[in-house]
């Protein structure tokens, strides 16, 4: 007796199932691979930095801050993808959906690769320029990726309670757009300074060394990326609340539907055997994202302003110390 043969024909049902999660799985797989490569390169660059001898304290501080900024960059981009991919619609990936993850993966690899100059043979003086160029590419990639994701979700087809998640998540992504814009601006500023340092190193800019300017530009990056991680955490909590609310309503509907057959009133309290019923009853419709989103936006703005203020204060102190030193030398 022969066993049943597997039908090699691809049915419309099979294509439909693949289509449902194809875009989400594509983004998740791409970013997981990119993070694995980036973390391996991060270990090599850390070993290279630890093996560095004879470098000044200023050089070491700059390289350590740039390495930490690279870690936070990878973590922020990874968190955004892992949290937001669940909202992506059923869609066949286009060319942009293929190129943007590749560009982001390349930039994440370069952020660490250029710091491993002991291994790559890159001249120590060229490391800041190479890193800021990589960070600028990273800024372009995350800015374009967030815009692409927002457009996909906004144009996607959602039904029922999923439309509420779609609408509020699109509103939430405005904060992501602002954050990636700040990252891109800082990346372009750092790259421009490194590229034009020789011509710009005149006048009041002469009060700063290259390491001091790199620190002034890199420290706000840490603040912006940390704020981005906090924003992703808030978004994840809000998505969990919405998903719980949807599942709760669905389970309540399943429980109340057959209850009328056995003499119970339609809409009567469900059985206590359901572990999730009632978890999100306190969440009002349309309130999942609105209030907390504004609070999260204010917190992110406060953190970014504080980081930029700290950088400005550091710059003022550096200028003041330089003026004081110059004045004392003239008096002597």
GIKA-V213322 format. One record per backbone hydrogen bond with DSSP energy under -0.5 kcal/mol. CO is the residue of the C=O (numbers start at 0). NH is the residue of the N-H. If there is no record, write none. Layout:
BEGIN
[[CO/NH] [CO/NH]]
END
This chain:
BEGIN
[[5/7] [8/10] [10/14] [11/15] [12/16] [13/17] [14/18] [15/19] [16/20] [17/21] [20/24] [21/25] [22/26] [23/27] [24/28] [25/29] [26/30] [27/31] [28/32] [29/33] [30/34] [31/35] [32/36] [33/37] [34/38] [35/39] [36/40] [37/41] [38/42] [39/43] [40/44] [41/45] [42/46] [43/47] [44/48] [45/49] [46/50] [48/51] [55/59] [56/60] [57/61] [58/62] [59/63] [60/64] [61/65] [62/66] [63/67] [64/68] [65/69] [66/70] [67/71] [68/72] [69/73] [70/74] [71/75] [72/76] [73/77] [74/78] [75/79] [76/80] [77/81] [78/82] [79/83] [80/84] [82/85] [83/86] [84/87] [88/90] [93/97] [94/97] [94/98] [95/99] [97/101] [98/102] [99/103] [100/104] [101/105] [102/106] [103/107] [104/108] [105/109] [106/110] [107/111] [108/111] [108/112] [109/113] [111/114] [111/115] [112/115] [114/116] [115/118] [115/119] [116/120] [122/125] [122/126] [123/126] [125/129] [126/130] [127/131] [128/132] [129/133] [130/134] [131/135] [132/136] [133/137] [134/138] [135/139] [136/140] [137/141] [138/142] [139/143] [140/144] [141/145] [142/146] [143/147] [144/148] [145/149] [146/150] [147/151] [148/152] [149/153] [150/154] [151/155] [152/155] [155/157] [158/161] [159/162] [160/163] [160/164] [161/165] [162/166] [163/167] [164/168] [165/169] [166/170] [167/171] [168/172] [170/173] [171/174] [171/175] [172/176] [173/177] [174/178] [175/179] [176/180] [177/181] [178/182] [179/183] [180/184] [181/185] [182/186] [183/187] [184/188] [185/189] [186/190] [187/191] [188/192] [189/193] [190/194] [191/195] [193/196] [195/199] [196/200] [199/201] [201/204] [202/205] [203/206] [204/207] [208/212] [209/213] [210/214] [211/215] [212/216] [213/217] [214/218] [215/219] [216/220] [217/221] [218/222] [219/223] [220/224] [221/225] [222/226] [223/227] [224/228] [225/229] [226/230] [227/231] [228/232] [229/233] [230/234] [231/235] [232/236] [233/237] [234/238] [235/239] [236/240] [237/241] [238/242] [239/243] [240/244] [241/245] [242/246] [243/247] [244/248] [245/249] [246/250] [247/251] [248/252] [249/253] [250/254] [251/255] [252/256] [253/257] [255/259] [256/259] [257/260] [257/261] [258/261] [258/263] [259/262] [264/267] [270/273] [272/274] [275/278] [277/280] [279/282] [281/283] [283/286] [288/292] [289/293] [290/294] [291/295] [292/296] [293/297] [294/298] [295/299] [296/300] [297/301] [298/302] [299/303] [300/304] [301/305] [302/306] [303/307] [304/308] [305/309] [306/310] [307/311] [308/312] [309/313] [310/314] [311/315] [312/316] [313/317] [314/318] [315/319] [316/320] [317/321] [318/322] [319/323] [320/324] [321/325] [322/326] [323/327] [324/328] [325/329] [326/330] [327/331]]
END
